[in-house]
Amino acid sequence: MPLTTGQCLGFKSFGYVVIPGLLSEEIDWITSEFHAVFKDKGIQHDGNQRSVVVPFIDQRQKLCTLLDNPKVTSTIGSLLGHDFNYLGGDGNMHSGDTAWHTDGGHQVGLYAKFHIYLDSLTHHTGAIRVIPGSHLHGTWRDQLRQTLEPADDVAINGPDIPCVTVETNPGDVLIFNHNIYHATFGGGTARRHVAMNISSRAETPDEIKELDEYIPRHCLRKGGGQVHSDQMRETASPARMRYLEQPIEREQILVSSTPNH
């Protein structure tokens, strides 16, 4: 569903937007497919540490169809453009706290994460916390980084940092800018979510350079040599290919320029 002007402005200003119940009709099969991926991989989550699969929706044909779902694509398109890039993602079973961090420090391109939540989470049970506006570069963000990533002798206790807690129910979606600071505290041992990494299509030389730096670091290394699975590509409709084509193009250029290729 296309987002409202207010939602788009909020995402630009604050670095995140929540869409309650966006995938509530699909959440049962998404949850079933989520567990099937971990079973297929032989991963038994014991709760002692995070269990993760990268890339994730690429692992099952039905999960691949999330990129065919108009609710997903029109929502992302409202924020990143309707020719956005799909750059893989992950499926997680989280355990314990996650300290304050960002998923990137992008200077020119717009990169975001599309989170699908499979559990009901509150402030006290591991719901994600974000610092609105912390995605914006400038003096304030530099000072904030010193507060969140300080020497041990001046550290502020993570849960005491002023923030917004995004409490969620199964089927809720959160989209946040990679640059925003986020964390979780007080959660259990098997918090589940699916994440897709997405970006605006790179147009300028600086944006292409940034994409070419992102792909080897976050996709090729973790994804086994290519951004998407063969299944994701081979089952793609022309509409889905629009979200895959630029990453494929840049991947091929990068791989061909690597020694021994």
C-alpha positions in Angstrom: 0.0 0.0 0.0 1.4 3.4 -0.8 2.3 5.5 2.2 0.8 8.8 3.0 2.8 12.1 2.5 3.0 12.3 6.3 4.5 8.9 6.6 7.1 9.6 3.9 8.0 12.9 5.6 8.3 11.1 8.9 10.6 8.6 7.5 12.8 11.3 6.0 12.9 13.4 9.2 13.0 10.7 11.9 14.6 7.8 10.0 11.9 5.2 10.5 8.2 4.5 9.8 5.9 1.8 11.3 3.1 0.2 9.4 0.9 -1.8 11.9 -0.6 -5.0 10.5 0.7 -4.5 7.0 1.3 -8.3 6.6 -1.2 -9.6 9.2 -3.0 -11.6 6.5 0.3 -13.2 5.4 1.9 -13.7 8.8 0.9 -17.3 9.3 2.5 -18.6 6.2 5.5 -16.3 6.6 6.0 -17.8 10.1 5.7 -21.3 8.8 8.2 -20.6 6.0 10.5 -18.8 8.5 10.9 -22.0 10.6 11.2 -24.1 7.4 14.3 -22.2 6.5 16.0 -22.9 9.8 15.0 -26.6 9.5 16.3 -26.8 5.9 19.6 -25.4 7.2 19.8 -27.8 10.1 19.9 -24.9 12.6 18.5 -25.6 16.0 18.2 -22.4 18.0 19.2 -23.1 21.6 18.7 -19.6 23.0 22.3 -19.0 24.0 23.1 -16.7 21.1 21.6 -15.2 18.0 20.8 -17.6 15.1 20.8 -16.0 11.7 20.5 -17.0 8.0 21.8 -14.8 5.2 20.2 -14.2 2.7 16.9 -15.2 4.0 13.7 -14.8 1.9 15.8 -16.1 -1.0 15.9 -19.6 0.6 12.3 -20.5 -0.1 10.3 -20.0 -3.2 7.2 -18.7 -1.3 9.2 -16.3 0.7 10.7 -14.9 -2.6 7.1 -13.9 -3.5 7.2 -11.2 -0.8 8.9 -9.1 -3.6 5.8 -9.7 -5.7 3.4 -8.6 -3.0 2.0 -5.1 -3.8 1.7 -4.3 -0.1 5.5 -4.7 0.2 6.6 -3.2 -3.1 4.3 -0.2 -3.0 5.2 0.6 0.6 9.0 0.4 -0.2 8.4 2.3 -3.4 6.8 5.2 -1.6 10.0 5.7 0.3 12.8 4.6 -2.0 11.3 4.8 -5.5 9.5 2.2 -7.4 12.7 0.9 -9.0 14.4 0.2 -5.7 17.1 -2.4 -5.2 16.7 -5.6 -3.2 20.0 -6.4 -1.6 19.4 -9.6 0.4 18.6 -9.7 4.0 18.5 -12.0 7.0 16.2 -14.1 9.2 16.9 -13.9 12.9 16.2 -15.6 16.2 17.6 -13.1 18.7 18.7 -13.9 22.2 19.3 -11.3 24.9 20.2 -7.6 24.4 21.5 -5.9 21.3 23.7 -2.8 22.0 23.2 0.5 20.3 24.5 0.4 16.7 23.7 1.4 13.1 23.5 -0.9 10.0 25.5 1.6 7.9 27.0 5.1 7.5 25.8 5.9 4.0 26.8 9.3 2.8 24.9 9.6 -0.5 22.6 6.7 -1.2 19.4 5.8 0.7 19.6 2.4 2.3 16.9 0.9 4.5 15.8 -2.2 6.3 12.3 -3.7 5.9 11.6 -5.6 9.2 8.7 -8.1 9.5 8.0 -9.0 13.1 6.7 -12.5 14.0 6.3 -11.9 17.8 4.5 -9.4 20.1 7.3 -7.3 21.7 7.1 -4.5 24.2 9.5 -2.1 25.8 10.3 -4.7 28.5 10.4 -7.8 26.2 12.9 -6.8 23.5 11.1 -4.4 21.2 13.4 -2.5 19.0 14.4 1.0 20.2 15.4 3.8 17.9 16.8 7.3 18.3 14.7 9.5 15.9 16.8 11.7 13.6 20.0 9.8 14.4 20.3 8.9 10.7 21.1 12.5 9.7 24.8 13.4 9.4 26.0 16.4 11.3 27.5 17.6 14.6 24.7 16.2 16.7 25.1 12.7 15.2 28.9 12.9 15.9 28.2 13.8 19.5 25.6 11.0 19.8 28.1 8.5 18.5 30.5 9.5 21.2 27.7 9.0 23.8 26.6 5.6 22.4 30.1 4.2 21.6 32.3 5.7 24.4 35.2 4.5 26.5 34.0 2.3 29.3 34.7 4.8 32.0 32.2 7.3 30.6 29.6 4.9 29.2 25.9 5.6 29.7 23.9 2.5 30.5 22.3 1.4 27.2 18.7 1.0 28.4 18.9 4.6 29.9 19.5 6.3 26.5 16.5 8.5 25.5 14.7 6.8 22.6 11.4 5.6 21.1 10.4 2.0 21.6 8.6 0.5 18.6 6.3 -2.1 20.2 5.1 -4.6 17.6 2.7 -7.5 17.0 3.0 -10.3 14.4 2.5 -8.8 10.9 3.7 -5.3 11.8 6.4 -3.8 9.6 9.1 -1.3 10.5 11.2 0.3 7.9 14.3 2.2 9.1 17.2 4.0 7.5 20.4 2.0 7.8 22.1 5.0 9.5 19.7 5.2 12.4 20.9 4.1 15.9 18.8 1.2 17.2 19.0 -1.4 20.0 17.0 -3.9 22.0 17.0 -4.7 25.7 15.2 -7.1 28.0 14.2 -9.6 25.4 13.8 -13.3 25.6 15.8 -16.0 23.9 14.0 -16.5 20.6 12.7 -13.1 19.2 12.0 -13.7 15.5 12.0 -11.3 12.6 12.6 -11.3 8.9 14.6 -8.4 7.3 15.1 -7.2 3.8 17.9 -4.8 2.8 16.8 -2.3 0.2 18.1 0.8 -1.4 17.2 3.5 -3.9 18.5 2.8 -7.4 22.0 4.3 -7.7 22.1 7.0 -10.4 25.1 9.3 -9.8 28.7 8.2 -9.9 28.9 8.6 -6.1 25.8 6.5 -5.6 27.2 3.8 -7.8 30.5 3.8 -6.1 28.7 3.5 -2.7 26.7 0.5 -4.0 29.8 -1.1 -5.4 31.3 -0.9 -1.9 28.2 -2.2 -0.2 27.7 -5.3 -2.3 31.1 -7.0 -1.7 31.0 -6.2 2.0 27.4 -7.2 2.8 26.1 -9.4 0.0 28.9 -11.4 -1.7 30.8 -12.2 1.4 27.7 -13.4 3.3 25.6 -14.6 0.4 28.1 -17.0 -1.1 29.2 -15.2 -4.2 26.1 -13.4 -5.4 23.6 -10.9 -4.1 20.5 -13.2 -4.6 19.9 -16.9 -4.7 19.4 -18.6 -8.1 15.9 -19.4 -6.9 15.1 -15.7 -6.3 16.2 -14.9 -9.9 14.9 -17.9 -11.8 11.4 -17.5 -10.4 11.3 -13.7 -10.8 8.6 -12.1 -12.9 9.6 -9.0 -15.0 8.2 -6.9 -12.1 10.4 -8.5 -9.6 13.4 -8.3 -11.8 13.2 -4.6 -11.6 14.3 -4.8 -8.0 17.1 -7.3 -8.8 18.6 -5.9 -12.1 20.9 -3.2 -10.8 22.5 -5.4 -8.0 23.0 -8.2 -10.6 24.6 -5.7 -13.0 27.0 -4.3 -10.4 27.7 -7.8 -9.0 28.8 -9.0 -12.5 31.0 -6.0 -13.0 32.6 -6.4 -9.5 33.1 -10.2 -9.9 34.6 -9.8 -13.4 37.1 -7.2 -12.1 38.3 -9.4 -9.3 41.6 -11.2 -9.8 41.3 -14.8 -11.0 38.0 -14.0 -12.8 
